[in-house]
Structure formats: structure tokens, C-alpha cells
Amino acid sequence: GRDIGLDAVYDAALEGRPVERAAALEQDAVYALCAEAAHELGVIIPDGVQLITFDRYPYSPLIVPEPTLVQIDVRDMGRVAAKQLLQELKKPELRVQSFTTLPSLIVGKSTHLI
């Protein structure tokens, strides 16, 4: 079966109601489903709808159109988490409360400048 959100998009499009012009999707699998739905409905990406997803997977470049994505450096996150854990084991009183990593934007063919 389809995702509930995709069903709502199909219903809106088939009933002539407005469909969102852009969406941020949680993963490539959902992106692929949305791209397929757009194709079935005759909606051209990125002209009819723009899509963005997170993290580059080995198969990301194979999805048509190639997605624009926000890449989070998970290796860096893992390295910092391990470092913080070791620091906490050495000095529990110096607990780190947060960590921020900067994502990068990899522009594919599912978005354009507006």
C-alpha cells in the first residue's frame, strides 16, 4: 500500500485541489515514491513540485530525477559522540550537553532557484 501522505496528494490532485509546491522528505525511499506519484499525475519535478531529502545513499544518483539533498556528516557525528563518551568516562563532572554539526546542501535535479 501507499503512504497516507501520498494518498492525500493523489486525492487532492485527482479532485483538482491544490497540491503542495515543495516538500522536504525524510528519506530517499519516500522521495522515490513521491517522484513516482508526481510522474503518474503528470507533475513535472521541479517545475510542478520541488522535492528535497536527507542523506546521500549509494542509490541516490539512480533515482530520477536525482534528488537535491541535505547531507549530514554522520562520521563526524559518530567521532564526536565517541570522543564525548570517552571524555565523560574520564571526567563525569564535565558533561557535554549538546553538539551541532553543519549539514551541506547537494543540489540535484529536484529543485531550482526561486
MDTraj code that builds the backbone (N, CA, C; nanometers):
import mdtraj as md
import numpy as np

residues = "GLY ARG ASP ILE GLY LEU ASP ALA VAL TYR ASP ALA ALA LEU GLU GLY ARG PRO VAL GLU ARG ALA ALA ALA LEU GLU GLN ASP ALA VAL TYR ALA LEU CYS ALA GLU ALA ALA HIS GLU LEU GLY VAL ILE ILE PRO ASP GLY VAL GLN LEU ILE THR PHE ASP ARG TYR PRO TYR SER PRO LEU ILE VAL PRO GLU PRO THR LEU VAL GLN ILE ASP VAL ARG ASP MET GLY ARG VAL ALA ALA LYS GLN LEU LEU GLN GLU LEU LYS LYS PRO GLU LEU ARG VAL GLN SER PHE THR THR LEU PRO SER LEU ILE VAL GLY LYS SER THR HIS LEU ILE".split()
xyz = np.array([
    [0.0802, -0.1190, 0.0000],
    [0.0000, 0.0000, 0.0000],
    [0.0846, 0.1254, 0.0000],
    [0.0211, 0.2326, -0.0374],
    [0.0883, 0.3624, -0.0408],
    [0.0875, 0.4267, 0.0976],
    [0.1768, 0.5208, 0.1155],
    [0.1844, 0.6029, 0.2351],
    [0.0588, 0.6900, 0.2432],
    [0.0103, 0.7200, 0.3636],
    [-0.1102, 0.8012, 0.3819],
    [-0.0934, 0.9386, 0.3187],
    [0.0263, 0.9988, 0.3342],
    [0.0524, 1.1297, 0.2744],
    [0.0422, 1.1261, 0.1235],
    [0.0932, 1.0184, 0.0633],
    [0.0825, 1.0050, -0.0820],
    [-0.0625, 0.9914, -0.1243],
    [-0.1415, 0.9175, -0.0475],
    [-0.2844, 0.9052, -0.0784],
    [-0.3508, 1.0423, -0.0790],
    [-0.3137, 1.1267, 0.0181],
    [-0.3712, 1.2613, 0.0259],
    [-0.3320, 1.3438, -0.0959],
    [-0.2079, 1.3307, -0.1406],
    [-0.1626, 1.4037, -0.2597],
    [-0.2393, 1.3560, -0.3821],
    [-0.2520, 1.2242, -0.3977],
    [-0.3281, 1.1700, -0.5104],
    [-0.4719, 1.2210, -0.5080],
    [-0.5366, 1.2121, -0.3915],
    [-0.6754, 1.2552, -0.3806],
    [-0.6910, 1.4023, -0.4184],
    [-0.6011, 1.4877, -0.3650],
    [-0.6086, 1.6309, -0.3938],
    [-0.5906, 1.6566, -0.5438],
    [-0.4909, 1.5919, -0.6022],
    [-0.4639, 1.6132, -0.7450],
    [-0.5804, 1.5659, -0.8307],
    [-0.6344, 1.4506, -0.7991],
    [-0.7440, 1.3953, -0.8787],
    [-0.8729, 1.4754, -0.8628],
    [-0.8892, 1.5412, -0.7475],
    [-1.0084, 1.6231, -0.7238],
    [-0.9886, 1.7676, -0.7684],
    [-0.8710, 1.7982, -0.8214],
    [-0.8441, 1.9328, -0.8686],
    [-0.8094, 2.0319, -0.7591],
    [-0.7847, 1.9844, -0.6376],
    [-0.7442, 2.0734, -0.5289],
    [-0.5942, 2.1012, -0.5395],
    [-0.5485, 2.2134, -0.4833],
    [-0.4050, 2.2457, -0.4913],
    [-0.3199, 2.1399, -0.4201],
    [-0.2050, 2.1137, -0.4779],
    [-0.1071, 2.0218, -0.4190],
    [0.0140, 2.1060, -0.3794],
    [0.0801, 2.0683, -0.2731],
    [0.1968, 2.1426, -0.2260],
    [0.2966, 2.1644, -0.3390],
    [0.3661, 2.2774, -0.3358],
    [0.4648, 2.3104, -0.4382],
    [0.6048, 2.2623, -0.4019],
    [0.6244, 2.2256, -0.2730],
    [0.7556, 2.1783, -0.2289],
    [0.7374, 2.0889, -0.1073],
    [0.8302, 1.9953, -0.0919],
    [0.8245, 1.9057, 0.0240],
    [0.9651, 1.8639, 0.0636],
    [0.9887, 1.8563, 0.1941],
    [1.1130, 1.8008, 0.2483],
    [1.0785, 1.6609, 0.2965],
    [1.1477, 1.5617, 0.2449],
    [1.1137, 1.4222, 0.2708],
    [1.2212, 1.3568, 0.3551],
    [1.1800, 1.2649, 0.4416],
    [1.2718, 1.2091, 0.5405],
    [1.3754, 1.1122, 0.4863],
    [1.3509, 1.0526, 0.3734],
    [1.4482, 0.9564, 0.3213],
    [1.4261, 0.9333, 0.1719],
    [1.5266, 0.8733, 0.1088],
    [1.5211, 0.8515, -0.0354],
    [1.4047, 0.7625, -0.0786],
    [1.3680, 0.6661, 0.0038],
    [1.2578, 0.5768, -0.0336],
    [1.1280, 0.6564, -0.0471],
    [1.1037, 0.7492, 0.0442],
    [0.9837, 0.8333, 0.0364],
    [0.9949, 0.9272, -0.0831],
    [1.1165, 0.9800, -0.1070],
    [1.1397, 1.0652, -0.2237],
    [1.1042, 0.9890, -0.3513],
    [1.1520, 0.8656, -0.3629],
    [1.1261, 0.7856, -0.4828],
    [0.9764, 0.7649, -0.5028],
    [0.9023, 0.7390, -0.3945],
    [0.7567, 0.7228, -0.4048],
    [0.6899, 0.8519, -0.4509],
    [0.7344, 0.9650, -0.3954],
    [0.6769, 1.0941, -0.4359],
    [0.7099, 1.1264, -0.5807],
    [0.8315, 1.0961, -0.6241],
    [0.8695, 1.1192, -0.7630],
    [0.7843, 1.0330, -0.8556],
    [0.7600, 0.9097, -0.8154],
    [0.6746, 0.8203, -0.8947],
    [0.5316, 0.8736, -0.9005],
    [0.4807, 0.9190, -0.7852],
    [0.3444, 0.9733, -0.7807],
    [0.3335, 1.0971, -0.8702],
    [0.4333, 1.1845, -0.8634],
    [0.4318, 1.3052, -0.9469],
    [0.4287, 1.2664, -1.0942],
    [0.5101, 1.1694, -1.1312],
    [0.5136, 1.1227, -1.2705],
    [0.3768, 1.0692, -1.3129],
    [0.3153, 0.9868, -1.2267],
    [0.1838, 0.9290, -1.2588],
    [0.0773, 1.0376, -1.2745],
    [0.0914, 1.1469, -1.1977],
    [-0.0062, 1.2556, -1.2028],
    [0.0268, 1.3598, -1.3091],
    [0.1397, 1.3407, -1.3791],
    [0.1794, 1.4361, -1.4813],
    [0.2407, 1.5640, -1.4249],
    [0.2867, 1.5579, -1.3006],
    [0.3504, 1.6740, -1.2370],
    [0.5004, 1.6651, -1.2627],
    [0.5563, 1.7692, -1.3199],
    [0.6983, 1.7690, -1.3535],
    [0.7792, 1.8220, -1.2359],
    [0.8831, 1.7481, -1.2004],
    [0.9762, 1.7892, -1.0959],
    [1.0947, 1.8543, -1.1656],
    [1.1362, 1.9729, -1.1315],
    [1.0976, 2.0580, -1.0199],
    [0.9965, 2.1670, -1.0544],
    [0.9466, 2.1715, -1.1791],
    [0.8571, 2.2808, -1.2186],
    [0.7224, 2.2772, -1.1462],
    [0.6642, 2.1589, -1.1345],
    [0.5336, 2.1458, -1.0689],
    [0.5436, 2.1296, -0.9187],
    [0.6480, 2.0648, -0.8741],
    [0.6737, 2.0457, -0.7309],
    [0.8243, 2.0276, -0.7138],
    [0.8774, 2.0847, -0.6054],
    [1.0191, 2.0686, -0.5743],
    [1.0314, 1.9754, -0.4538],
    [1.1281, 1.8851, -0.4597],
    [1.1469, 1.7876, -0.3523],
    [1.2907, 1.7914, -0.3022],
    [1.3054, 1.7756, -0.1723],
    [1.4376, 1.7687, -0.1106],
    [1.4345, 1.6561, -0.0080],
    [1.5449, 1.5859, 0.0058],
    [1.5515, 1.4747, 0.1001],
    [1.6807, 1.4844, 0.1811],
    [1.7047, 1.3889, 0.2666],
    [1.8200, 1.3913, 0.3550],
    [1.9123, 1.2734, 0.3290],
    [2.0405, 1.2985, 0.3348],
    [2.1466, 1.1987, 0.3293],
    [2.1574, 1.1291, 0.1941],
    [2.2784, 1.1244, 0.1451],
    [2.3077, 1.0579, 0.0186],
    [2.3309, 0.9099, 0.0448],
    [2.2544, 0.8290, -0.0223],
    [2.2707, 0.6842, -0.0156],
    [2.3343, 0.6389, -0.1464],
    [2.3922, 0.5193, -0.1495],
    [2.4584, 0.4747, -0.2731],
    [2.3669, 0.4781, -0.3960],
    [2.2375, 0.4578, -0.3774],
    [2.1462, 0.4548, -0.4911],
    [2.0837, 0.5915, -0.5211],
    [2.1162, 0.6955, -0.4443],
    [2.0563, 0.8280, -0.4666],
    [2.0709, 0.8773, -0.6099],
    [2.1901, 0.8656, -0.6708],
    [2.2033, 0.9154, -0.8088],
    [2.1217, 0.8362, -0.9110],
    [2.0716, 0.7198, -0.8726],
    [1.9934, 0.6380, -0.9653],
    [1.8464, 0.6785, -0.9698],
    [1.8019, 0.7554, -0.8712],
    [1.6622, 0.7980, -0.8656],
    [1.6428, 0.9115, -0.9655],
    [1.5325, 0.9057, -1.0404],
    [1.5050, 1.0069, -1.1424],
    [1.3854, 1.0901, -1.0988],
    [1.3983, 1.2239, -1.0982],
    [1.5221, 1.2980, -1.1151],
    [1.6090, 1.2878, -0.9898],
    [1.7393, 1.3024, -1.0106],
    [1.8326, 1.2916, -0.8984],
    [1.7948, 1.3936, -0.7910],
    [1.7813, 1.3487, -0.6654],
    [1.7309, 1.4383, -0.5608],
    [1.8318, 1.5431, -0.5145],
    [1.7770, 1.6590, -0.4790],
    [1.8522, 1.7571, -0.4013],
    [1.8445, 1.7077, -0.2581],
    [1.9568, 1.7141, -0.1870],
    [1.9544, 1.6595, -0.0513],
    [2.0396, 1.7372, 0.0453],
    [2.0031, 1.7241, 0.1717],
    [2.0799, 1.7793, 0.2818],
    [2.1647, 1.6644, 0.3351],
    [2.2961, 1.6816, 0.3259],
    [2.3891, 1.5766, 0.3697],
    [2.4383, 1.6094, 0.5104],
    [2.4183, 1.5169, 0.6009],
    [2.4661, 1.5307, 0.7381],
    [2.5870, 1.4396, 0.7532],
    [2.6956, 1.4932, 0.8055],
    [2.8195, 1.4170, 0.8198],
    [2.8076, 1.3225, 0.9399],
    [2.7553, 1.2015, 0.9163],
    [2.7339, 1.1075, 1.0256],
    [2.8654, 1.0535, 1.0810],
    [2.9693, 1.0489, 1.0001],
    [3.1004, 1.0060, 1.0516],
    [3.1502, 1.1046, 1.1557],
    [3.1359, 1.2336, 1.1241],
    [3.1764, 1.3368, 1.2192],
    [3.0929, 1.3272, 1.3464],
    [2.9641, 1.3070, 1.3319],
    [2.8776, 1.2925, 1.4490],
    [2.9216, 1.1747, 1.5347],
    [2.9532, 1.0618, 1.4709],
    [2.9978, 0.9435, 1.5434],
    [3.1308, 0.9658, 1.6122],
    [3.2222, 1.0329, 1.5436],
    [3.3536, 1.0618, 1.6015],
    [3.3391, 1.1503, 1.7254],
    [3.2590, 1.2552, 1.7151],
    [3.2391, 1.3466, 1.8274],
    [3.1668, 1.2756, 1.9415],
    [3.0690, 1.1923, 1.9096],
    [2.9973, 1.1183, 2.0143],
    [3.0919, 1.0256, 2.0903],
    [3.1795, 0.9567, 2.0180],
    [3.2761, 0.8678, 2.0835],
    [3.3724, 0.9484, 2.1697],
    [3.4179, 1.0614, 2.1188],
    [3.5091, 1.1474, 2.1946],
    [3.4408, 1.1974, 2.3227],
    [3.3144, 1.2387, 2.3111],
    [3.2404, 1.2872, 2.4278],
    [3.2197, 1.1756, 2.5300],
    [3.1909, 1.0558, 2.4822],
    [3.1721, 0.9420, 2.5717],
    [3.3010, 0.9112, 2.6479],
    [3.4137, 0.9089, 2.5779],
    [3.5420, 0.8847, 2.6434],
    [3.5734, 0.9944, 2.7440],
    [3.5437, 1.1192, 2.7080],
    [3.5666, 1.2309, 2.8000],
    [3.4807, 1.2169, 2.9253],
    [3.3559, 1.1742, 2.9052],
    [3.2663, 1.1575, 3.0204],
    [3.3132, 1.0448, 3.1108],
    [3.3687, 0.9397, 3.0539],
    [3.4219, 0.8304, 3.1360],
    [3.5416, 0.8776, 3.2181],
    [3.6242, 0.9644, 3.1599],
    [3.7417, 1.0162, 3.2299],
    [3.7026, 1.1194, 3.3353],
    [3.6114, 1.2095, 3.2984],
    [3.5718, 1.3199, 3.3865],
    [3.4199, 1.3366, 3.3819],
    [3.3462, 1.2566, 3.4586],
    [3.1988, 1.2621, 3.4537],
    [3.1406, 1.3993, 3.4887],
    [3.2141, 1.4784, 3.5655],
    [3.1626, 1.6095, 3.6051],
    [3.1620, 1.7101, 3.4884],
    [3.2343, 1.6819, 3.3802],
    [3.2407, 1.7696, 3.2637],
    [3.1506, 1.7184, 3.1513],
    [3.0255, 1.7084, 3.1796],
    [2.9295, 1.6529, 3.0837],
    [2.8958, 1.7527, 2.9730],
    [2.9049, 1.7112, 2.8462],
    [2.8673, 1.7931, 2.7310],
    [2.7183, 1.7758, 2.7075],
    [2.6482, 1.8877, 2.6925],
    [2.5031, 1.8823, 2.6792],
    [2.4544, 1.8768, 2.5346],
    [2.5328, 1.9284, 2.4425],
    [2.4858, 1.9293, 2.3040],
    [2.6039, 1.9316, 2.2070],
    [2.5702, 1.9042, 2.0825],
    [2.6692, 1.9061, 1.9755],
    [2.5958, 1.9461, 1.8480],
    [2.6582, 2.0292, 1.7689],
    [2.5988, 2.0728, 1.6428],
    [2.6936, 2.0387, 1.5286],
    [2.6382, 1.9827, 1.4240],
    [2.7154, 1.9591, 1.3026],
    [2.6491, 2.0373, 1.1902],
    [2.7286, 2.0884, 1.1002],
    [2.6746, 2.1671, 0.9902],
    [2.6469, 2.0777, 0.8701],
    [2.5243, 2.0784, 0.8221],
    [2.4918, 1.9997, 0.7023],
    [2.5401, 2.0715, 0.5765],
    [2.5457, 1.9986, 0.4680],
    [2.5758, 2.0596, 0.3391],
    [2.4609, 2.0298, 0.2435],
    [2.4393, 2.1197, 0.1510],
    [2.3337, 2.1041, 0.0519],
    [2.3942, 2.0535, -0.0771],
    [2.3435, 1.9417, -0.1270],
    [2.3881, 1.8861, -0.2536],
    [2.2715, 1.9044, -0.3509],
    [2.2912, 1.9938, -0.4450],
    [2.1831, 2.0293, -0.5381],
    [2.1743, 1.9243, -0.6479],
    [2.0573, 1.8637, -0.6566],
    [2.0281, 1.7676, -0.7623],
    [1.9354, 1.8311, -0.8643],
    [1.8498, 1.7500, -0.9221],
    [1.7594, 1.7993, -1.0269],
    [1.6145, 1.8090, -0.9801],
    [1.5921, 1.7963, -0.8484],
    [1.4557, 1.8012, -0.7980],
    [1.4176, 1.9378, -0.7432],
    [1.5081, 2.0358, -0.7538],
    [1.4809, 2.1721, -0.7109],
    [1.5421, 2.2689, -0.8115],
    [1.4991, 2.3939, -0.8040],
    [1.5629, 2.5004, -0.8820],
    [1.5551, 2.6289, -0.8012],
    [1.6345, 2.7256, -0.8393],
    [1.6339, 2.8544, -0.7696],
    [1.5005, 2.9236, -0.7902],
    [1.4540, 2.9861, -0.6829],
    [1.3285, 3.0617, -0.6946],
    [1.3518, 3.2059, -0.6542],
])
top = md.Topology()
chain = top.add_chain()
for i, resn in enumerate(residues, 1):
    res = top.add_residue(resn, chain, resSeq=i)
    for name in ("N", "CA", "C"):
        top.add_atom(name, md.element.get_by_symbol(name[0]), res)
traj = md.Trajectory(xyz[None], top)
